């Protein structure tokens, strides 16, 4: 009897039924799309940034931990000092910075400043088209996925730091930021000098000694941040507490609509 009454109510008031279903559907879609998009985008970026071939990242004390906003405070001399520590195989300096970009959802774009030969060895990069960037100058290489997404060709100009950078090559696999420029150029544009970087990438000789090597680096430089790349994804998500607030607001609105 109750079932018949329910179906009778639904069929008797089709507009109210349609509006009710639509309201609930909108609420569910808001939750699924927003939470899924935000979480998926952040995790994808974090996974790519952790895919650098190194097991350890070293950053200066006081760094917030989110790629692109760390200051250039880590001395380049730290590279040679860490290279002397037992168990370390390779050490590479890296500069990362967020630049404004009109063609992105966030209005910013992460840029890597690298010494290409060194970075390519540690990350396993291969030039697919064109050539690698030099040690200095206004040149850039991009990963093939970003090239396909933005339909960029070799020789095109990218506006970075209000300067024109020429795309001279594409690379695979995706590692770190989509766009890489010479480290010296980034340092000079942002700080006017070449003594510091934001991150030092450390590749170790034996993966089974990861914790031991990380401990040695920490003891040698107790004020520096020591980050294991295998933990980078979760650490990146934890450094954006405002995201949880935003998602909670979206969920609340969706519940009210429903």
MITITOR-533564 format. One record per residue (C-alpha): residue in one letter; x, y, z. Coordinates in steps of 0.1 Angstrom, whole numbers, padded with zeros to 4 digits. Example, Ala and Ser with C-alpha at 12.3 -4.5 7.8 and 13.67 -1.06 7.14 Angstrom:
2
R  res     xx     yy     zz
R    A   0123  -0045   0078
R    S   0137  -0011   0071
***
This chain:
258
R  res     xx     yy     zz
R    X   0000   0000   0000
R    X   0028   0024   0010
R    X   0047   0016  -0022
R    X   0016   0023  -0044
R    X   0011   0056  -0026
R    X   0047   0066  -0032
R    X   0046   0058  -0069
R    X   0012   0075  -0072
R    X   0027   0106  -0056
R    X   0056   0106  -0080
R    X   0035   0102  -0111
R    X   0009   0127  -0099
R    X   0034   0155  -0094
R    X   0059   0150  -0122
R    X   0074   0185  -0120
R    X   0080   0183  -0083
R    X   0096   0149  -0088
R    X   0118   0162  -0116
R    X   0130   0192  -0096
R    X   0137   0169  -0066
R    X   0157   0145  -0087
R    X   0176   0174  -0104
R    X   0184   0190  -0070
R    X   0198   0158  -0056
R    X   0217   0151  -0088
R    X   0233   0186  -0088
R    X   0244   0181  -0052
R    X   0260   0147  -0059
R    X   0277   0160  -0090
R    X   0291   0190  -0072
R    X   0307   0167  -0046
R    X   0320   0141  -0070
R    X   0334   0165  -0096
R    X   0349   0191  -0073
R    X   0364   0167  -0048
R    X   0376   0144  -0076
R    X   0391   0172  -0097
R    X   0409   0189  -0068
R    X   0423   0157  -0054
R    X   0432   0143  -0087
R    X   0449   0174  -0100
R    X   0470   0178  -0068
R    X   0480   0142  -0067
R    X   0489   0142  -0104
R    X   0511   0173  -0099
R    X   0527   0158  -0068
R    X   0534   0125  -0084
R    X   0550   0142  -0114
R    X   0571   0165  -0092
R    X   0583   0134  -0072
R    X   0593   0116  -0104
R    X   0627   0131  -0105
R    X   0648   0100  -0101
R    X   0661   0111  -0067
R    X   0651   0095  -0034
R    X   0657   0126  -0012
R    X   0649   0163  -0015
R    X   0668   0188   0006
R    X   0653   0223   0012
R    X   0663   0252   0033
R    X   0648   0256   0068
R    X   0615   0274   0070
R    X   0604   0263   0035
R    X   0566   0258   0034
R    X   0569   0226   0014
R    X   0547   0235  -0016
R    X   0567   0235  -0048
R    X   0572   0269  -0064
R    X   0570   0291  -0034
R    X   0602   0283  -0016
R    X   0628   0311  -0015
R    X   0662   0307  -0031
R    X   0680   0303   0002
R    X   0697   0269  -0001
R    X   0734   0275  -0010
R    X   0746   0258  -0042
R    X   0777   0248  -0022
R    X   0754   0223  -0004
R    X   0756   0201  -0035
R    X   0793   0194  -0030
R    X   0789   0190   0007
R    X   0761   0164   0004
R    X   0780   0146  -0024
R    X   0807   0137   0002
R    X   0782   0119   0025
R    X   0784   0081   0026
R    X   0758   0064   0005
R    X   0751   0094  -0018
R    X   0755   0087  -0056
R    X   0745   0119  -0073
R    X   0734   0154  -0062
R    X   0717   0180  -0084
R    X   0706   0216  -0077
R    X   0671   0227  -0087
R    X   0653   0260  -0088
R    X   0615   0260  -0087
R    X   0592   0290  -0090
R    X   0556   0298  -0098
R    X   0552   0323  -0127
R    X   0519   0340  -0138
R    X   0501   0323  -0166
R    X   0468   0334  -0182
R    X   0462   0300  -0199
R    X   0459   0280  -0166
R    X   0430   0275  -0142
R    X   0451   0288  -0112
R    X   0467   0317  -0130
R    X   0502   0303  -0122
R    X   0526   0279  -0138
R    X   0554   0260  -0121
R    X   0588   0264  -0138
R    X   0620   0244  -0132
R    X   0654   0259  -0133
R    X   0679   0231  -0141
R    X   0714   0223  -0153
R    X   0700   0201  -0180
R    X   0728   0175  -0183
R    X   0729   0168  -0146
R    X   0691   0168  -0142
R    X   0686   0146  -0172
R    X   0710   0120  -0158
R    X   0693   0118  -0124
R    X   0657   0120  -0139
R    X   0663   0099  -0170
R    X   0651   0125  -0194
R    X   0655   0120  -0232
R    X   0651   0147  -0258
R    X   0624   0136  -0282
R    X   0624   0166  -0306
R    X   0648   0195  -0310
R    X   0676   0199  -0286
R    X   0684   0204  -0249
R    X   0687   0238  -0233
R    X   0722   0254  -0227
R    X   0736   0264  -0194
R    X   0723   0300  -0197
R    X   0700   0320  -0219
R    X   0663   0324  -0227
R    X   0655   0289  -0238
R    X   0631   0263  -0226
R    X   0623   0226  -0230
R    X   0588   0212  -0224
R    X   0574   0177  -0218
R    X   0556   0160  -0247
R    X   0523   0157  -0229
R    X   0522   0195  -0222
R    X   0532   0201  -0259
R    X   0503   0180  -0271
R    X   0479   0196  -0247
R    X   0488   0232  -0257
R    X   0498   0225  -0293
R    X   0532   0241  -0289
R    X   0558   0237  -0316
R    X   0596   0239  -0315
R    X   0606   0275  -0320
R    X   0575   0290  -0303
R    X   0579   0317  -0278
R    X   0568   0313  -0241
R    X   0564   0344  -0219
R    X   0582   0336  -0186
R    X   0591   0363  -0161
R    X   0581   0389  -0186
R    X   0608   0377  -0210
R    X   0605   0357  -0242
R    X   0618   0322  -0239
R    X   0622   0301  -0271
R    X   0611   0264  -0270
R    X   0641   0245  -0283
R    X   0631   0209  -0274
R    X   0607   0184  -0259
R    X   0615   0156  -0235
R    X   0601   0125  -0219
R    X   0592   0112  -0193
R    X   0573   0139  -0175
R    X   0593   0149  -0144
R    X   0588   0179  -0122
R    X   0575   0211  -0138
R    X   0563   0209  -0174
R    X   0586   0237  -0185
R    X   0624   0238  -0178
R    X   0647   0267  -0183
R    X   0685   0271  -0174
R    X   0690   0273  -0137
R    X   0714   0303  -0140
R    X   0688   0322  -0160
R    X   0662   0316  -0133
R    X   0685   0326  -0106
R    X   0695   0359  -0123
R    X   0659   0368  -0132
R    X   0646   0361  -0096
R    X   0675   0370  -0073
R    X   0702   0387  -0095
R    X   0728   0362  -0083
R    X   0736   0325  -0088
R    X   0747   0314  -0053
R    X   0714   0297  -0042
R    X   0687   0273  -0053
R    X   0655   0261  -0038
R    X   0661   0223  -0037
R    X   0689   0198  -0039
R    X   0680   0164  -0053
R    X   0699   0134  -0039
R    X   0701   0100  -0055
R    X   0715   0073  -0033
R    X   0736   0042  -0041
R    X   0715   0016  -0023
R    X   0677   0020  -0020
R    X   0678  -0002   0011
R    X   0699   0024   0029
R    X   0675   0053   0022
R    X   0667   0060   0059
R    X   0703   0057   0069
R    X   0715   0082   0042
R    X   0687   0106   0050
R    X   0697   0104   0087
R    X   0733   0112   0078
R    X   0722   0143   0058
R    X   0700   0154   0086
R    X   0728   0151   0111
R    X   0752   0170   0088
R    X   0726   0198   0081
R    X   0701   0197   0110
R    X   0684   0230   0100
R    X   0676   0218   0064
R    X   0644   0201   0055
R    X   0649   0164   0044
R    X   0620   0151   0023
R    X   0617   0115   0010
R    X   0603   0116  -0025
R    X   0581   0086  -0017
R    X   0563   0107   0009
R    X   0561   0138  -0013
R    X   0526   0133  -0026
R    X   0510   0131   0009
R    X   0531   0159   0022
R    X   0521   0181  -0006
R    X   0484   0175   0001
R    X   0489   0182   0038
R    X   0505   0216   0031
R    X   0473   0230   0016
R    X   0449   0231   0046
R    X   0427   0257   0029
R    X   0418   0230   0003
R    X   0400   0210   0030
R    X   0380   0241   0040
R    X   0371   0248   0004
R    X   0359   0212  -0002
R    X   0339   0213   0030
R    X   0321   0244   0018
R    X   0314   0228  -0015
R    X   0300   0197   0002
R    X   0279   0219   0025
R    X   0264   0238  -0004
R    X   0257   0205  -0023
R    X   0239   0191   0008
R    X   0218   0223   0011
R    X   0209   0221  -0026
R    X   0199   0184  -0023
***
